[in-house]
């Protein structure tokens, strides 16, 4: 029962509860490192893309 959960992005053991990997992965949990270096940058990129596309359609 003491088996550590693995990060769904890099495969390393997760310390603590882990993080939501969406939008990079839809299932599992990710480690803190992947959250900061992969997931959060992707969320920011998608947010900027959405704002840009909404601005273009308001013409």
Secondary structure, DSSP 4 states (H G I P E B T S, - for coil): --PPPBPTTT-PBPPTT-EE-TTT-SSSEE-HHHIIIIIHHHHHHHHHHHHHHHHHHT-
